[in-house]
Amino acid sequence: MLCAFRLVLVWGLTAGAAPAACRIALVLALDVSASVDDEEYRLQAEGTAAALLSPKVSQAILDGNPVALAAFTWSGQDEHALVADWVVIQTQASLEVLAAQLAAFPRPMDGRRRTATGSALLFARVLLDRAPACDRQVIDLATDGAKGEKLLHGPDAFVEQAEGYTDFARTMTRKLERELQGVLMGALQ
């Protein structure tokens, strides 16, 4: 059975006109609920890291004002593990460190938890509340839950669907390219 995995841009808010320290504050939320086994988690974590280091994504992150990134894993109610607290990415080296941290982060949950998407979104919102001042705030939530399409909020929200976990890196790359291209185009105008 092929599992569809959704990457959901849940939150896409644009800040006011005040100058910001960065273009985008991006939260990456990885699903480690009971429906995700250890191999699937590995593909998800390594796929996210590979997407960040892909040529187009890394160029979009490094061109223009900085991008701030944070990442966490999630499953059941109040089951979250911070992978990386806010890092303002200004160099290829800092991006590589974050990507390595993501790829190497061990699965923190025991895999018996249900999928509590709402709890994950609340945790992401708390992270965004203490993010560096950025022009835009975004939550990218990865889930294999069937209700991912109902999570969209904001004018730029969208879903990318992977055709299984082995397609995760390609899909995450496409998603990040799309999100960051819009931010980069806005910075050039």
N, C-alpha and C positions, 0 to 999 in steps of 0.2 A: 504494500500500500504506500503510495506516495503522499507524503504530508506536505501540505502547502504551508509555508511559513510567511507571515506578513511582517513587513517593516512599516510601521505607521508613524508618519509625522503627526503627532498628536497635537502639539501645541506650536503655533507659529505666531508669535506676537511681535509687533514692531514697537519700539520704544519711542519716546517723545523726541523733540528736536535738539535736546541738549547733547553736546559732544560726548561720545562714549569711548571707553578704553579699548573696546574691541567691536568687531562687526557682528559677531554672533556668539551667544552662549548656548552650547549644544550639549544636551544630556543624552547619553547612550544607555538604554535600559535593556539588559539581556535576560531572557526568560530561562529560568532553571526549575520550572515547576515539574510535577510528577510526569507529565507527558514528554519531557525532554530527557533523554538518557545521556550518559556520560559522553559518548561519542558525538551525539548531536550538539551537546554543549561545547565540546572542543571545536567542532566545525563552526559554531556560532562565534565563539571568542576569537579563534584564529582568522575567521572570515572578516570580522570587524577590523581586526588589526591589519589584515592585508588590504582591506578597502581604504583605510586611512593612509597607507603607504603607496597606494596606486599613484601613478604619475599625475593624472588629472586631479585627483582629490588632494594630494599633497601640494600641488601647485596652487589650487584654489584656496587651500588653507593658508599658505605662506605668502601669497600675493595680497598686497594691500594691508589694511589694519589687521591686527591679530584676531585669532579665533580662540575662544575659551572652551575647553572640553572637560566634562565630568562623566563618569561611567559607574554603573552599579548593576548587580544582578538582583533578580526578584523572583518570587514565587507566591507563597501564601500570604495571608494577612500579616502585615508587619514583618515579613521575611525579606529583608534587603541586606545586601552586603556591598559596601562601597569599594569599587575597584580602583577608582582614581578620583580624588577630590579635584576641585577646579585647578586646571593648568592652563595658563595663557600660552598658546603655542606661537612662538615667534621665530623658531629655527627648525631646520630639518632634524637636528639632533633631539630637540625636545619632543617632536612628533614621533620619532623612532623610540624614544624611551616610553612614551605613553602606549604606543602600539605593542611594544614588548611586554609591558605590564598587563595589557588586556589579554594577549595571547597566552601568557603564563599563569594567569589568575586561576587558582584551583576552584572547582565547583564547590561552593560553600554550603549548599543545602543538601539534605539527605534524600531529596527526590520524592518525598511522600506528601508534599504540599500540593494543594489545589492551586489553580491559577487565579490570583487575586489582582486583576488588572487595575481596579480602582485604587487599591493600596499602593501599587507601583506608581501610579500617576500622582498620588498625594506625596509620596516620597520625592519624586522628581520635581514637583512644585516647590517643596521645601528647599531642594538644592538650588533651584532657579531663584528663590527668594534671597539667597546669599551669594549669588553669582556676581562676578565682576560686572560693572556697568557696560552693557553692550547694546548695539542698535537693535538687536533682535534676539529673542529667546525661543529655543526649539527643544522639544522632547522627541527623540526617536525611540520608539518602543518596539522591540522585537517580540513577537508572540506567535505561537502556533495555535492559539485559541481561535475559535470560529467567529468571534464577535469583533475582530480587529477593525472591520470597516465601520463600526459604530463609534469609534473613538475619535474621529476627526473633529478638530476645533481650529478655527482661524481661517482666514482667507486663503492661505497657501498650503493648507493641510492636504496630504495625499497618502496613498497606500502603494507600496511596491510589494509584489508577491513573488516569493521564491518557489521554485518547483522542487521543494525538498531541501534538506540541509546541505547537500553537496552544492547547491546553487546559491547558498547564502552569501558567499564572498562577492560573487558577480552582482547579485541583487543589491547588497549593501553599497557596493561601489557605485552602481547606477543611482541609487537613492542619494548618496552624499554628493555626487557630481551635480545632480539636479538642484539640491538645496543650496550648495555652495556657489554654483554658477549664478544663481539669482542674486546672491549676496555680493559676489564679485562684480557683477554687472552694475548693481546699484552703487558700489563704491567707485566705479569708473565714471559714472555720470556726473 
